[in-house]
Amino acid sequence: MHLQVHLRRPEQLVERLAAAGFAVEAQLTLASAESARGALIVARRAAGAAGAA
């Protein structure tokens, strides 16, 4: 598994992933005392897309 961490607004990242040909499969918004907002986003490159494994 390859994991990348970026500090971006979740809705902006979902839009960018979709525009790049990824299918967003799950999105979970997180909140804690240490951080006002966070999210986990699971996306998969669409089958048949360039570079798909």
C-alpha positions, -999 to +999 in steps of 0.1 A: +000+000+000+012+035-008+000+063+015+004+100+010-006+127+035-015+162+024-029+192+043-058+202+021-096+210+025-114+176+020-140+189-005-112+205-026-092+173-027-123+152-036-130+175-066-093+173-077-093+135-074-125+132-095-111+155-121-079+133-123-100+102-130-102+088-095-133+073-079-137+085-043-149+054-024-151+068+011-147+100+030-147+105+067-145+139+084-126+140+117-125+165+146-105+165+177-092+188+204-058+191+187-072+199+152-103+218+141-109+196+110-094+166+092-105+139+069-097+105+056-103+100+019-101+067+001-099+069-037-090+044-064-079+051-100-107+041-123-103+008-142-088+014-176-073+048-166-038+055-177-013+041-152-038+019-134-023-013-120 
